[in-house]
Structures are given as C-alpha cells and as structure tokens.
Amino acid sequence: MVFKKQLRMNNFNSQQGFVALIVAILVLVTMLSIGVSISTLIISRYKISFNLSKSNQAYFAAESGIEDALLRLVEEDMNWTTSSTLKVGEATSTTQISEILGGARNITSEANLRNIIRRVRAVYQISAEKALFYFGAQVGEGGIVMDDGSTIHGNVFSNGSVQAAANTEITGSAKVAKTGNYIEGAEIGTNAWVDICRNSNITGILTCASSTNCTAVITDLLTDEIATRTMSISEEQIEKWKEDARLGGTTTGDYILSGKQEAFLGPKVIDGNLRVEGGSAKLFLTGTVWVTGSTTVQDSAQIRLDEASYGSFSGILISDNEVVLRDSGKALGTGQPGSYLLIISTTPGEPAITIQNKFEADILYTQNGWIMIQDTADMREVTGYGIHIKNNADVTYEVGLQDTAFSSGPGGSWEVTSWREIE
C-alpha cells in the first residue's frame, strides 16, 4: 500500500516536472520571439535610417551637380561640357547640359550612392525682367528681304545682305557679316554694322567700309571684316533627332487631324504629310516626330508638347518639306518654363517655312531654306538661311542670337526658373 502511494507521488512529481519544463520552454520561446522581433525591428529601423541618410546624401550630390553646372555657365572663364561627373563624398553625380532652345537650357543631374539614385532638374533660361544683354534674329547667307511696309521689331544678325523696300523698318540694330554684303533701302532704329551701305537711314551709329546716300548720327570706318556666324543647329544633331523619331516606328501615308479630333503622337516617323486643321484639332507630341513630307497647321489648330511626356523639356518636329503655319494656330511647348517646340524644315526650297495670319510659334529653324513671313507673326526665336518678310508684315520675336554689340531691342538676363526633383 505504501509502495503504491509512493509510485503515485513519483508520477505526480514527474508530471509536474514535465509541465514545468514545457512552461519553461514556452517562456524561452516567447522571450526568444520577442527578442527576435525587437532585433528585427531595430535592424529594420537601422536600415531605413541608413537608406534615408544615403538617399539624402545622393539628393544633395545631385543638387551639387546642378550648382556646379550653373557656376560654370555663369563664369565666363570656367570651362564646361555638355556631360560631366562630380564626386561628392561617396556619391557620384552625372550632369547633362542641353543645347539652348528658345533661350533655355535644361540641366539634369543624376547622383548614385550605392545604387540609391536621385535626379534633379533645373531650367536655366533668359528672362526679360532684367536686360543684361540683347539679342536678334539670326539669318544665314540668303540674307533678309523686306517688302513694302514690313517691320522687324528687334535686332537682326545676317550672314547675307539686307534688301528693304519703301516704308520698312528694323526697330533695333542690324549687323551684316562678310565683305561685299550690304544694307540697302533700310530704316534702322539704332545702330548698323555692314561693309556697304546704300540709300539707308541709320538713327544711331553707322559702321561701314563704304556709304552711298546713307544718313547716320555718326559714321565710323569699318576696319575689319565682320565674321559670319554658324547656324545654331548642326546637321549631325538633326540626324540624331531623326534617329530618336525612328525608335517609335513608322506610320505610312498622310497623318491628318481635323475638326474636333485630338491625338497623342511620338516618337514616330510619318512617311507622308502631316496636317492639323480645324478650330479644335490638337496634336500632342509625346516624342520626336519626323515628317518625310510637308507639315501644315492651320485654322486655329494646335501642335503642343505633351506635359506628362516633356515637363520642362523642349521637343522637336522635323519636316523634310515645306512647313506652313497660318490662321491663328499655335505650335508651342508644354507651358512650363524652359519647354519649347522647335520646328525644323530641312528643305532648301523657297519658302521652307511659311508663317502668317497671327500664328504663334516657339522656335522656327531652317538651315537650307527661306522663311516667309506674312501679315503678323509671333515667334520666340527664328533662324533661317534667308528671311523674306512680305508686304505690311509685322514680325515680333522674343529671343534669338545674343550679340554684345546690340544695345536695344528684346533683352534679358539668365536666371533659374525651375528647380525640382524628377522621377
């Protein structure tokens, strides 16, 4: 009897010990789980803090790239390139400076720190609020032909002669390059520089090698040939833009928008003609477009850069044949600072580009052909082999070729108009 009782006591004690062991294990597991959770939380917070610190360092490195580029652009004695790298602590910043389009450069800086990437973009453009320099329309060897009653508001720089009919005026200065070229029959609002002056009235100072029936407040002798200016966009750059358009494939046949139609297009090659016409027709470019035929925008229709695709960047439309812009239409950028639509015609025809009847455009460019301007036209920048301004046409532009000799006309100073992180 005593033995059985003792056995039961031993079993009870054994069960109690087993339960205690289970409880101890559970407590240890719980404590271990809590410890692991706390450790995981601490490590996670450390990683977040570490990544945030590195991300901030990458951001400030990207901003440093922008600041370095701006410093080099502002200081004339400092060298700069379109692409550069800058080491900032452990991060490396790669900065890209775009060409000037519409008087604006886009500066993009990408910083990389241990595969943490931050990107910042600034727009550095000409502002008319403070005139530190003046600029004018740029014309190639074809020169300028002004028909009766036509007016250019601003300055001009031409590699070819200026031929003006009666009742015409250039309100600013005129500078004509190269020996043998001339200004004839013109009314110049301020100063003029030319090899030969004929039958012209210069309100300010005339600097020339020879003069026939020209009047000026002061006439100075031109002792050195005025150097020509190269066109602002090279053939190589145009070919690169055409390659960009090819990335989106080719559509064969004419591309036409009319009436109330709206469409988004680009990058794309149009193997045919492009027509946008009708009061509500709108074409939004989402990439570079190359038209192998002609381009026409008329009847209050619009071509604009898509804001989601371009933001503060500028975009390109290239046409291998004539470009016709007329009847109160628009060809513009996104509306953000630094965003402009550049329309290029590569044809050597006369005209290569026609703009008329209150059309509003950002930048018109033809290196080989003529630009014909009729009635009134507003452009931010105009550059062509030659410019023909028809009877009673009135031309106003905002920016163009900067020349330190210009002392009036459209003017501005460089300033940062946009600075923000992208992507």
The 8 nearest C-alpha neighbors of each residue, nearest first, counted from 0:
[[1, 3, 2, 4, 5, 6, 7, 8],
 [0, 2, 4, 3, 5, 6, 7, 8],
 [3, 1, 5, 0, 4, 6, 7, 8],
 [4, 2, 6, 0, 5, 1, 7, 8],
 [3, 5, 1, 7, 6, 2, 8, 0],
 [4, 6, 2, 8, 3, 7, 1, 9],
 [7, 5, 3, 9, 8, 4, 2, 10],
 [6, 8, 10, 4, 9, 5, 11, 3],
 [9, 7, 11, 5, 6, 10, 12, 4],
 [8, 10, 6, 12, 7, 11, 13, 5],
 [11, 9, 13, 7, 8, 12, 14, 6],
 [12, 10, 8, 14, 13, 9, 7, 15],
 [11, 13, 15, 9, 14, 10, 8, 16],
 [12, 14, 10, 16, 11, 15, 9, 17],
 [15, 13, 17, 11, 16, 12, 10, 18],
 [14, 16, 12, 18, 13, 17, 19, 11],
 [15, 17, 19, 13, 14, 18, 20, 12],
 [18, 16, 20, 14, 19, 15, 13, 21],
 [17, 19, 21, 15, 20, 16, 22, 14],
 [20, 18, 16, 22, 17, 21, 23, 15],
 [19, 21, 17, 23, 18, 22, 16, 24],
 [22, 20, 18, 24, 23, 19, 25, 17],
 [21, 23, 25, 19, 24, 20, 26, 18],
 [22, 24, 20, 26, 21, 25, 19, 27],
 [25, 23, 27, 21, 26, 22, 28, 20],
 [24, 26, 28, 22, 27, 23, 29, 21],
 [27, 25, 23, 29, 24, 28, 30, 22],
 [26, 28, 24, 30, 29, 25, 31, 23],
 [29, 27, 31, 25, 30, 26, 32, 24],
 [30, 28, 32, 26, 31, 27, 25, 33],
 [29, 31, 33, 27, 32, 28, 34, 26],
 [30, 32, 34, 28, 29, 33, 27, 35],
 [33, 31, 35, 29, 34, 30, 28, 36],
 [32, 34, 30, 36, 31, 35, 37, 29],
 [33, 35, 31, 37, 32, 36, 30, 38],
 [34, 36, 38, 32, 37, 33, 39, 31],
 [37, 35, 39, 33, 38, 34, 32, 40],
 [36, 38, 40, 34, 39, 35, 33, 41],
 [37, 39, 35, 41, 36, 40, 34, 42],
 [40, 38, 36, 42, 41, 37, 43, 35],
 [39, 41, 43, 37, 38, 42, 44, 36],
 [40, 42, 38, 44, 39, 43, 45, 37],
 [43, 41, 45, 39, 44, 40, 38, 46],
 [44, 42, 40, 46, 45, 41, 39, 47],
 [45, 43, 47, 41, 46, 42, 48, 40],
 [44, 46, 42, 48, 43, 47, 49, 41],
 [47, 45, 49, 43, 48, 44, 50, 42],
 [48, 46, 44, 50, 49, 45, 51, 43],
 [47, 49, 45, 51, 46, 50, 44, 52],
 [50, 48, 46, 52, 47, 51, 45, 53],
 [51, 49, 53, 47, 52, 48, 54, 46],
 [52, 50, 54, 48, 49, 53, 47, 55],
 [51, 53, 49, 55, 50, 54, 48, 56],
 [54, 52, 56, 50, 55, 51, 57, 49],
 [55, 53, 51, 57, 56, 52, 50, 58],
 [54, 56, 58, 52, 57, 53, 51, 59],
 [55, 57, 53, 59, 54, 58, 60, 52],
 [58, 56, 60, 54, 55, 110, 59, 112],
 [59, 57, 55, 61, 117, 60, 56, 54],
 [58, 60, 62, 56, 61, 57, 63, 55],
 [59, 61, 63, 57, 58, 62, 87, 110],
 [62, 60, 110, 58, 64, 108, 63, 59],
 [63, 61, 59, 65, 64, 60, 66, 58],
 [62, 64, 60, 66, 61, 65, 67, 59],
 [63, 65, 61, 67, 62, 66, 108, 92],
 [66, 64, 62, 68, 63, 67, 108, 69],
 [65, 67, 63, 69, 68, 64, 70, 62],
 [66, 68, 64, 70, 65, 69, 63, 71],
 [69, 67, 65, 71, 70, 66, 72, 64],
 [70, 68, 72, 66, 71, 67, 73, 65],
 [71, 69, 67, 73, 68, 72, 74, 66],
 [72, 70, 68, 74, 77, 69, 73, 79],
 [71, 73, 69, 70, 74, 68, 75, 79],
 [72, 74, 70, 71, 69, 75, 77, 413],
 [73, 75, 71, 76, 77, 72, 70, 69],
 [74, 76, 77, 73, 72, 71, 78, 70],
 [75, 77, 74, 78, 71, 73, 72, 79],
 [78, 76, 71, 75, 74, 79, 72, 70],
 [79, 77, 71, 76, 80, 75, 72, 74],
 [78, 80, 71, 77, 81, 72, 68, 83],
 [81, 79, 82, 83, 78, 96, 95, 68],
 [80, 82, 96, 95, 97, 83, 79, 94],
 [83, 81, 95, 80, 94, 96, 84, 93],
 [84, 82, 94, 93, 80, 81, 95, 85],
 [85, 83, 93, 92, 94, 86, 91, 82],
 [84, 86, 92, 91, 87, 64, 93, 83],
 [85, 87, 91, 90, 88, 92, 84, 89],
 [88, 86, 90, 60, 91, 89, 85, 92],
 [89, 87, 90, 86, 91, 60, 56, 112],
 [88, 90, 87, 112, 91, 86, 113, 56],
 [91, 89, 112, 87, 88, 111, 86, 57],
 [90, 92, 86, 110, 111, 85, 87, 93],
 [91, 93, 110, 85, 109, 84, 61, 64],
 [94, 92, 84, 109, 108, 83, 110, 85],
 [93, 95, 108, 83, 107, 82, 64, 84],
 [94, 96, 82, 107, 81, 106, 108, 97],
 [97, 95, 81, 106, 105, 82, 94, 107],
 [96, 98, 105, 104, 95, 106, 99, 81],
 [97, 99, 104, 100, 96, 105, 81, 103],
 [100, 98, 104, 103, 102, 101, 97, 105],
 [101, 99, 102, 103, 98, 104, 339, 313],
 [100, 102, 103, 380, 362, 339, 379, 99],
 [101, 103, 100, 125, 124, 99, 398, 399],
 [104, 102, 124, 99, 337, 100, 101, 123],
 [103, 105, 99, 123, 97, 122, 124, 98],
 [104, 106, 122, 97, 121, 96, 123, 107],
 [105, 107, 96, 121, 120, 95, 122, 104],
 [108, 106, 120, 95, 94, 119, 105, 121],
 [107, 109, 94, 61, 119, 93, 118, 64],
 [110, 108, 118, 93, 92, 61, 117, 94],
 [111, 109, 92, 61, 57, 117, 91, 116],
 [110, 112, 116, 91, 90, 115, 114, 57],
 [111, 113, 90, 115, 114, 57, 89, 116],
 [112, 114, 115, 111, 90, 53, 116, 89],
 [115, 113, 112, 111, 116, 110, 90, 57],
 [114, 116, 112, 113, 111, 54, 117, 57],
 [117, 115, 111, 110, 114, 57, 112, 118],
 [116, 118, 58, 110, 109, 57, 61, 119],
 [119, 117, 109, 421, 108, 420, 61, 110],
 [120, 118, 420, 108, 419, 421, 107, 61],
 [119, 121, 107, 106, 419, 418, 420, 108],
 [122, 120, 418, 106, 417, 105, 123, 419],
 [123, 121, 105, 417, 416, 415, 337, 104],
 [124, 122, 415, 104, 414, 103, 416, 105],
 [125, 123, 103, 413, 102, 414, 104, 122],
 [124, 126, 413, 412, 102, 411, 414, 103],
 [127, 125, 411, 412, 128, 413, 124, 414],
 [126, 128, 411, 129, 410, 130, 412, 125],
 [127, 129, 126, 411, 130, 412, 410, 125],
 [130, 128, 411, 127, 412, 131, 126, 410],
 [129, 131, 411, 410, 412, 132, 127, 128],
 [130, 132, 412, 411, 129, 410, 133, 413],
 [133, 131, 130, 410, 411, 412, 403, 134],
 [134, 132, 410, 405, 409, 401, 407, 408],
 [133, 135, 401, 400, 399, 402, 398, 410],
 [136, 134, 154, 155, 400, 399, 153, 137],
 [135, 137, 155, 399, 381, 400, 156, 154],
 [138, 136, 382, 156, 400, 157, 155, 135],
 [139, 137, 157, 383, 384, 385, 382, 142],
 [140, 138, 384, 158, 141, 385, 157, 142],
 [139, 141, 159, 158, 142, 384, 385, 138],
 [142, 140, 385, 384, 159, 139, 143, 138],
 [141, 143, 159, 160, 385, 140, 161, 157],
 [144, 142, 161, 386, 385, 387, 162, 160],
 [143, 145, 387, 162, 163, 161, 388, 386],
 [146, 144, 163, 388, 164, 149, 387, 162],
 [145, 147, 390, 389, 164, 149, 388, 163],
 [146, 148, 390, 164, 165, 149, 166, 167],
 [149, 147, 391, 166, 167, 390, 146, 165],
 [148, 150, 391, 392, 167, 390, 147, 393],
 [151, 149, 168, 393, 167, 169, 394, 152],
 [150, 152, 169, 394, 153, 393, 170, 168],
 [153, 151, 395, 170, 394, 169, 150, 171],
 [152, 154, 408, 171, 170, 409, 151, 135],
 [155, 153, 135, 171, 172, 173, 408, 136],
 [156, 154, 135, 136, 173, 137, 174, 157],
 [155, 157, 174, 137, 175, 173, 136, 138],
 [156, 158, 138, 175, 159, 142, 139, 137],
 [157, 159, 140, 139, 176, 227, 175, 138],
 [160, 158, 142, 140, 157, 141, 180, 139],
 [159, 161, 142, 181, 180, 182, 162, 143],
 [162, 160, 143, 182, 142, 144, 183, 181],
 [163, 161, 144, 183, 182, 143, 145, 160],
 [164, 162, 145, 184, 185, 144, 183, 146],
 [163, 165, 147, 146, 145, 184, 167, 166],
 [164, 166, 147, 167, 148, 163, 184, 146],
 [167, 165, 148, 147, 164, 168, 149, 186],
 [168, 166, 148, 149, 165, 150, 147, 164],
 [169, 167, 186, 150, 170, 187, 151, 185],
 [168, 170, 151, 187, 171, 150, 188, 152],
 [169, 171, 188, 152, 153, 168, 187, 151],
 [172, 170, 154, 153, 188, 408, 189, 169],
 [173, 171, 154, 190, 189, 191, 405, 187],
 [174, 172, 191, 155, 154, 156, 192, 175],
 [173, 175, 192, 156, 191, 193, 155, 157],
 [176, 174, 157, 193, 158, 156, 192, 159],
 [175, 177, 225, 158, 227, 226, 157, 174],
 [178, 176, 225, 224, 180, 226, 179, 227],
 [177, 179, 194, 180, 224, 176, 225, 195],
 [180, 178, 194, 177, 181, 195, 160, 193],
 [181, 179, 160, 178, 177, 194, 159, 195],
 [182, 180, 195, 160, 196, 194, 193, 183],
 [181, 183, 161, 196, 160, 162, 197, 195],
 [182, 184, 197, 162, 185, 198, 199, 163],
 [185, 183, 199, 198, 163, 164, 197, 162],
 [184, 186, 199, 163, 183, 187, 200, 168],
 [185, 187, 168, 200, 199, 201, 169, 167],
 [188, 186, 201, 169, 189, 170, 185, 168],
 [187, 189, 170, 171, 202, 169, 172, 186],
 [188, 190, 203, 202, 172, 171, 187, 201],
 [191, 189, 203, 204, 172, 205, 201, 173],
 [190, 192, 173, 205, 172, 174, 206, 204],
 [191, 193, 174, 206, 207, 175, 205, 173],
 [194, 192, 175, 207, 195, 181, 174, 206],
 [193, 195, 207, 208, 178, 180, 181, 179],
 [196, 194, 181, 209, 193, 210, 208, 207],
 [195, 197, 210, 182, 181, 211, 183, 209],
 [198, 196, 183, 211, 199, 213, 212, 210],
 [199, 197, 212, 184, 213, 183, 211, 196],
 [198, 200, 184, 185, 213, 197, 183, 186],
 [201, 199, 214, 186, 213, 215, 187, 185],
 [200, 202, 215, 187, 203, 214, 186, 190],
 [203, 201, 189, 188, 215, 187, 216, 200],
 [202, 204, 189, 190, 216, 201, 215, 205],
 [205, 203, 190, 217, 216, 218, 215, 206],
 [204, 206, 218, 191, 190, 215, 192, 219],
 [205, 207, 219, 192, 221, 220, 218, 191],
 [208, 206, 221, 194, 193, 220, 209, 192],
 [209, 207, 221, 194, 220, 195, 210, 222],
 [210, 208, 195, 207, 196, 194, 211, 220],
 [209, 211, 196, 195, 197, 213, 212, 207],
 [210, 212, 197, 213, 196, 198, 209, 195],
 [213, 211, 198, 197, 210, 214, 199, 196],
 [212, 214, 199, 198, 211, 200, 197, 210],
 [215, 213, 200, 201, 199, 212, 216, 202],
 [216, 214, 201, 217, 202, 205, 204, 203],
 [215, 217, 203, 204, 202, 218, 214, 201],
 [218, 216, 204, 215, 205, 219, 203, 206],
 [217, 219, 205, 206, 204, 215, 220, 216],
 [220, 218, 206, 205, 221, 217, 207, 204],
 [221, 219, 207, 208, 206, 222, 218, 209],
 [220, 222, 207, 208, 206, 223, 219, 194],
 [221, 223, 220, 224, 208, 207, 206, 219],
 [224, 222, 221, 225, 226, 208, 178, 194],
 [223, 225, 177, 178, 226, 222, 176, 194],
 [224, 226, 176, 177, 223, 227, 175, 178],
 [227, 225, 176, 224, 177, 228, 158, 223],
 [226, 228, 176, 158, 177, 225, 229, 157],
 [229, 227, 230, 226, 158, 139, 176, 157],
 [228, 230, 231, 227, 139, 232, 158, 233],
 [231, 229, 232, 228, 366, 233, 139, 382],
 [230, 232, 229, 233, 382, 228, 99, 400],
 [233, 231, 230, 236, 234, 237, 366, 235],
 [232, 234, 236, 235, 237, 231, 230, 366],
 [233, 235, 237, 236, 238, 232, 239, 366],
 [236, 234, 238, 233, 237, 239, 232, 240],
 [235, 237, 239, 233, 238, 234, 240, 232],
 [236, 238, 240, 234, 239, 235, 241, 233],
 [237, 239, 241, 235, 240, 236, 234, 242],
 [240, 238, 242, 236, 241, 237, 235, 243],
 [239, 241, 243, 237, 242, 238, 236, 244],
 [242, 240, 238, 244, 243, 239, 289, 237],
 [241, 243, 239, 245, 240, 244, 238, 246],
 [244, 242, 240, 241, 245, 246, 287, 239],
 [243, 245, 266, 267, 287, 241, 242, 288],
 [246, 244, 242, 248, 247, 243, 268, 267],
 [245, 247, 244, 243, 248, 266, 242, 267],
 [248, 246, 266, 267, 245, 244, 265, 249],
 [249, 247, 245, 267, 246, 268, 250, 244],
 [250, 248, 268, 267, 269, 251, 270, 245],
 [249, 251, 269, 270, 268, 252, 248, 267],
 [252, 250, 270, 269, 249, 271, 253, 254],
 [253, 251, 271, 270, 254, 250, 272, 269],
 [252, 254, 272, 271, 273, 255, 251, 270],
 [253, 255, 273, 272, 274, 252, 256, 269],
 [256, 254, 274, 275, 273, 253, 257, 276],
 [257, 255, 275, 260, 280, 274, 276, 254],
 [258, 256, 276, 277, 280, 260, 275, 259],
 [257, 259, 277, 280, 260, 279, 278, 276],
 [260, 258, 279, 280, 257, 261, 277, 278],
 [259, 261, 280, 258, 257, 256, 281, 262],
 [262, 260, 281, 280, 282, 259, 256, 263],
 [261, 263, 282, 283, 264, 281, 260, 256],
 [264, 262, 283, 284, 282, 285, 265, 261],
 [263, 265, 284, 285, 283, 262, 266, 267],
 [266, 264, 286, 267, 285, 284, 287, 288],
 [265, 267, 286, 247, 244, 287, 288, 285],
 [266, 268, 265, 247, 244, 288, 248, 249],
 [267, 269, 249, 289, 244, 288, 245, 290],
 [270, 268, 290, 250, 271, 249, 289, 251],
 [271, 269, 251, 291, 252, 250, 268, 290],
 [270, 272, 253, 252, 292, 269, 291, 251],
 [271, 273, 292, 253, 293, 294, 254, 290],
 [272, 274, 294, 254, 253, 255, 295, 293],
 [275, 273, 255, 295, 294, 296, 276, 256],
 [276, 274, 256, 296, 255, 257, 300, 295],
 [277, 275, 257, 297, 300, 298, 296, 280],
 [276, 278, 258, 298, 257, 300, 280, 279],
 [277, 279, 299, 300, 298, 280, 258, 276],
 [280, 278, 259, 277, 258, 300, 281, 260],
 [279, 281, 259, 260, 300, 257, 277, 258],
 [282, 280, 261, 301, 302, 300, 279, 283],
 [281, 283, 302, 262, 261, 263, 303, 301],
 [284, 282, 263, 303, 305, 304, 302, 262],
 [283, 285, 304, 264, 305, 286, 265, 263],
 [284, 286, 265, 308, 305, 264, 263, 283],
 [287, 285, 266, 265, 284, 288, 264, 314],
 [286, 288, 266, 244, 315, 265, 316, 243],
 [289, 287, 316, 267, 244, 266, 265, 268],
 [290, 288, 317, 268, 318, 316, 244, 269],
 [291, 289, 318, 269, 292, 317, 268, 270],
 [290, 292, 319, 270, 271, 318, 269, 289],
 [291, 293, 272, 271, 320, 290, 319, 318],
 [294, 292, 320, 272, 321, 322, 318, 273],
 [295, 293, 273, 322, 274, 272, 323, 318],
 [294, 296, 323, 274, 322, 324, 275, 273],
 [297, 295, 275, 324, 276, 274, 300, 323],
 [298, 296, 325, 276, 326, 300, 328, 299],
 [297, 299, 326, 277, 300, 276, 278, 328],
 [300, 298, 328, 278, 327, 297, 326, 277],
 [301, 299, 328, 280, 276, 278, 277, 298],
 [302, 300, 329, 281, 328, 330, 303, 282],
 [301, 303, 282, 330, 281, 283, 329, 331],
 [304, 302, 331, 283, 332, 330, 284, 301],
 [303, 305, 284, 332, 333, 283, 306, 285],
 [304, 306, 283, 308, 284, 285, 307, 333],
 [305, 307, 310, 333, 309, 308, 304, 334],
 [306, 308, 305, 309, 310, 285, 333, 304],
 [309, 307, 285, 305, 306, 310, 286, 304],
 [308, 310, 312, 306, 307, 311, 305, 304],
 [311, 309, 306, 312, 307, 308, 333, 335],
 [310, 312, 338, 335, 337, 336, 309, 313],
 [313, 311, 338, 309, 310, 337, 105, 314],
 [314, 312, 338, 339, 340, 332, 311, 309],
 [315, 313, 340, 341, 287, 339, 304, 312],
 [314, 316, 341, 287, 340, 342, 317, 288],
 [315, 317, 342, 288, 289, 287, 341, 343],
 [318, 316, 289, 343, 342, 344, 290, 288],
 [317, 319, 290, 344, 320, 291, 289, 293],
 [320, 318, 345, 291, 346, 292, 344, 290],
 [319, 321, 293, 292, 346, 318, 344, 322],
 [322, 320, 351, 293, 352, 323, 294, 344],
 [321, 323, 352, 294, 293, 295, 353, 351],
 [324, 322, 295, 353, 352, 354, 294, 296],
 [325, 323, 354, 296, 297, 295, 353, 355],
 [326, 324, 355, 297, 358, 356, 354, 327],
 [325, 327, 356, 298, 297, 328, 299, 358],
 [328, 326, 358, 357, 299, 325, 356, 298],
 [327, 329, 299, 300, 358, 301, 326, 297],
 [330, 328, 301, 359, 360, 358, 331, 302],
 [331, 329, 360, 302, 303, 301, 359, 361],
 [330, 332, 303, 340, 361, 360, 339, 329],
 [333, 331, 339, 340, 304, 338, 303, 334],
 [334, 332, 304, 306, 335, 338, 305, 303],
 [333, 335, 332, 338, 336, 331, 306, 339],
 [334, 336, 311, 333, 338, 337, 310, 332],
 [337, 335, 338, 311, 416, 334, 417, 122],
 [336, 338, 103, 311, 122, 335, 312, 339],
 [337, 339, 313, 311, 312, 332, 336, 335],
 [340, 338, 332, 313, 361, 331, 101, 341],
 [339, 341, 332, 314, 331, 361, 313, 315],
 [340, 342, 362, 315, 363, 314, 316, 339],
 [343, 341, 316, 363, 317, 315, 362, 364],
 [344, 342, 317, 364, 365, 318, 363, 316],
 [343, 345, 318, 365, 346, 319, 317, 351],
 [344, 346, 319, 365, 343, 367, 318, 347],
 [345, 347, 320, 348, 319, 344, 351, 368],
 [348, 346, 368, 367, 351, 345, 349, 369],
 [349, 347, 351, 368, 350, 346, 369, 321],
 [350, 348, 369, 351, 368, 347, 370, 371],
 [349, 351, 369, 348, 352, 370, 371, 368],
 [350, 352, 321, 368, 348, 369, 349, 346],
 [353, 351, 322, 370, 350, 321, 323, 371],
 [352, 354, 371, 323, 370, 372, 324, 322],
 [355, 353, 324, 372, 325, 323, 373, 371],
 [354, 356, 373, 325, 374, 372, 358, 376],
 [355, 357, 326, 374, 325, 375, 358, 327],
 [358, 356, 327, 376, 375, 355, 326, 359],
 [357, 359, 327, 328, 325, 376, 356, 355],
 [360, 358, 329, 377, 378, 376, 328, 357],
 [361, 359, 330, 378, 329, 331, 362, 377],
 [360, 362, 379, 378, 331, 340, 339, 380],
 [363, 361, 380, 341, 379, 381, 360, 101],
 [364, 362, 381, 342, 341, 343, 382, 380],
 [365, 363, 343, 382, 383, 381, 342, 366],
 [366, 364, 383, 344, 368, 367, 343, 345],
 [365, 367, 384, 383, 368, 364, 230, 345],
 [368, 366, 347, 384, 365, 346, 345, 369],
 [367, 369, 347, 351, 348, 384, 365, 346],
 [370, 368, 385, 350, 349, 351, 386, 384],
 [369, 371, 352, 386, 350, 353, 351, 383],
 [372, 370, 353, 387, 350, 388, 386, 352],
 [371, 373, 388, 354, 355, 353, 389, 387],
 [374, 372, 355, 392, 389, 375, 388, 354],
 [373, 375, 392, 356, 355, 393, 391, 376],
 [376, 374, 393, 357, 392, 356, 394, 355],
 [375, 377, 357, 358, 394, 355, 359, 378],
 [378, 376, 359, 395, 396, 360, 394, 358],
 [379, 377, 396, 360, 361, 380, 359, 362],
 [378, 380, 397, 361, 396, 398, 362, 101],
 [379, 381, 362, 399, 398, 378, 396, 101],
 [382, 380, 363, 362, 136, 364, 378, 383],
 [383, 381, 364, 137, 138, 363, 136, 365],
 [384, 382, 365, 385, 138, 366, 364, 369],
 [383, 385, 139, 366, 141, 368, 367, 138],
 [386, 384, 141, 369, 142, 383, 138, 139],
 [385, 387, 370, 143, 369, 371, 144, 383],
 [388, 386, 144, 371, 143, 145, 370, 389],
 [387, 389, 372, 145, 371, 146, 392, 144],
 [390, 388, 146, 373, 392, 372, 387, 391],
 [389, 391, 146, 147, 392, 149, 148, 388],
 [390, 392, 148, 149, 147, 374, 389, 393],
 [393, 391, 374, 149, 373, 390, 375, 389],
 [392, 394, 375, 150, 149, 374, 151, 391],
 [395, 393, 151, 376, 375, 152, 150, 392],
 [394, 396, 152, 377, 378, 151, 376, 393],
 [395, 397, 378, 379, 377, 380, 398, 394],
 [398, 396, 379, 409, 380, 378, 395, 399],
 [399, 397, 380, 379, 396, 134, 102, 135],
 [398, 400, 380, 135, 136, 134, 401, 137],
 [399, 401, 134, 135, 137, 136, 402, 398],
 [400, 402, 134, 133, 399, 135, 403, 132],
 [403, 401, 404, 405, 134, 400, 133, 132],
 [402, 404, 405, 132, 401, 133, 406, 134],
 [405, 403, 402, 406, 133, 172, 174, 401],
 [406, 404, 403, 133, 402, 407, 172, 134],
 [405, 407, 404, 133, 408, 403, 132, 172],
 [408, 406, 405, 171, 133, 409, 410, 172],
 [407, 409, 153, 171, 154, 410, 133, 406],
 [410, 408, 133, 153, 397, 134, 398, 407],
 [411, 409, 133, 130, 132, 127, 408, 134],
 [410, 412, 130, 127, 126, 129, 125, 131],
 [411, 413, 131, 125, 126, 130, 129, 414],
 [414, 412, 125, 124, 126, 123, 411, 415],
 [413, 415, 123, 124, 416, 125, 412, 126],
 [416, 414, 123, 122, 417, 124, 121, 413],
 [415, 417, 122, 414, 123, 336, 124, 418],
 [416, 418, 122, 121, 415, 419, 336, 123],
 [419, 417, 121, 120, 122, 416, 420, 119],
 [420, 418, 120, 119, 421, 121, 417, 118],
 [419, 421, 119, 118, 120, 422, 418, 117],
 [420, 422, 118, 119, 419, 120, 117, 107],
 [421, 420, 118, 117, 119, 116, 419, 120]]
